[in-house]
Structures are given as C-alpha cells and as structure tokens.
Amino acid sequence: QVQLVESGGGLVQPGGSLRLSCVASGFTFSSYTMSWYRQAPGKERELVAAMTATGSGTNYGDSVKGRFTISRDNAKHTAYLQMNSLKPEDTAVYYCNARIVFGRPYWGQGTQVTVSS
C-alpha cells in the first residue's frame, strides 16, 4: 500500500521557518522524483520544489527561490522542504508528490502551513 505522509506544518510568524517532512512507503522511493506542491484557498495547486530520484537535480517555483530548499534521504524514504523567510502569501496546504516516468503519481494528504502575525 502506497503512502505519503506529510508533517511539520503549523502556524508561524512572517519571517519564520518551518521544515516539512514526507515519509514514503509502499514503492521504490529512490526511483521517484519527489516534489512539493501547495494550494491556497481559491487558487490552483502549484509546484513549489522538485528533486530528481538521485538528488542531482532540483527545480523551484519562482516565488520560493532563495527561501525554500528541497532535500531527500533515500535511506529513510523521506523528502524534506526547508522553508525560511516565510511570508503570508506562503499560506497554503502543502502536498508531497512522487512521480516516475511511465508510472502513476502518488500524493500525500497535505499539511497546512499558515504564516500570520
């Protein structure tokens, strides 16, 4: 059974930091590109960051470049998203995604991040 379980969300003040984790099970984690997406109320889901299976390549959304960092630990089947200098506009539900060429993507249930004073 495939599972992606996110954690680490919460309420943080502007300028603060959070670290999200995504623990995977039920598939070959080290073969999948791992990504973080987010969806704010009334908006479409957007890509935040992605990392290739080996960790050799990364991609970031323009709005988070220089503030967020994606990483992964294939031995622990876990992906991370370090979020620094958080802004109110970063408020959203953050989703973990696993994808592979010629395979179906997997999604986590999401974790809420709220940036507010």
C-alpha positions in Angstrom: 0.0 0.0 0.0 1.4 3.3 -1.1 1.6 6.1 1.5 3.0 9.6 1.6 2.6 11.2 5.0 3.5 14.8 5.4 4.2 16.5 8.7 5.7 19.7 10.1 3.1 22.2 9.1 1.7 24.8 11.5 1.3 28.4 12.4 4.4 30.6 12.1 5.0 34.4 12.1 6.2 36.2 9.0 10.0 35.8 8.6 10.0 32.5 10.5 10.9 29.0 9.3 9.3 25.6 9.1 10.6 22.2 7.9 8.2 19.8 6.3 8.8 16.1 6.0 7.2 13.5 3.8 7.7 9.8 4.7 7.0 7.4 1.9 6.2 3.7 1.9 4.9 1.1 -0.5 7.0 1.9 -3.5 10.7 2.2 -4.5 11.3 5.7 -3.2 14.8 6.0 -4.6 13.4 5.7 -8.2 10.9 8.5 -7.9 11.2 12.3 -8.4 9.9 13.9 -5.2 8.1 17.2 -5.3 6.2 19.6 -3.0 3.1 21.4 -4.3 0.9 23.9 -2.5 -2.7 25.1 -2.8 -4.0 28.2 -1.3 -7.8 28.9 -0.9 -9.3 29.8 -4.3 -6.1 29.2 -6.2 -4.8 26.3 -8.3 -2.2 23.9 -7.0 1.3 25.0 -7.9 4.7 23.4 -7.9 6.9 24.6 -5.0 10.0 22.4 -5.5 11.1 19.2 -7.0 14.1 16.9 -6.7 15.2 14.1 -9.0 15.5 10.5 -7.8 19.2 10.7 -7.2 19.1 14.2 -5.8 21.2 15.5 -8.7 18.6 18.0 -10.0 16.2 20.4 -8.4 13.6 22.9 -9.6 11.9 25.6 -7.7 8.9 27.8 -8.2 9.8 31.5 -8.8 8.1 32.7 -5.7 10.2 30.5 -3.4 13.6 30.6 -5.0 16.3 31.5 -2.5 14.0 30.9 0.5 13.0 27.2 0.3 15.2 24.2 -0.1 14.1 20.6 -1.0 16.1 17.6 0.0 15.7 13.9 0.4 17.2 11.0 2.3 16.7 7.8 0.2 17.8 5.6 3.1 15.0 7.0 5.2 12.4 7.2 2.4 11.9 10.8 3.3 11.7 14.1 1.5 12.0 17.4 3.2 11.1 21.1 2.5 13.0 23.7 4.5 11.1 26.9 4.3 12.8 30.1 5.5 11.8 33.8 5.4 8.2 32.8 5.3 5.6 35.3 4.0 1.8 35.5 4.5 1.4 34.5 0.8 3.1 31.2 1.6 0.0 30.2 3.5 -1.4 27.1 1.9 -1.9 23.3 2.2 1.4 21.7 1.2 1.3 18.4 -0.6 4.0 15.8 -1.2 4.2 14.2 -4.6 6.1 11.2 -6.0 6.3 10.6 -9.7 8.1 8.4 -12.2 8.2 8.2 -16.0 5.5 5.8 -17.3 4.0 5.4 -13.8 1.2 6.9 -11.9 1.9 9.8 -9.5 1.3 9.5 -5.8 0.0 12.3 -3.4 0.0 12.8 0.3 -2.9 14.1 2.3 -1.4 17.6 2.8 -0.2 19.6 5.7 -1.4 23.2 6.5 1.1 26.0 6.7 -0.2 29.3 8.0 2.0 32.4 8.0 0.5 35.1 10.2 1.3 37.5 12.9 
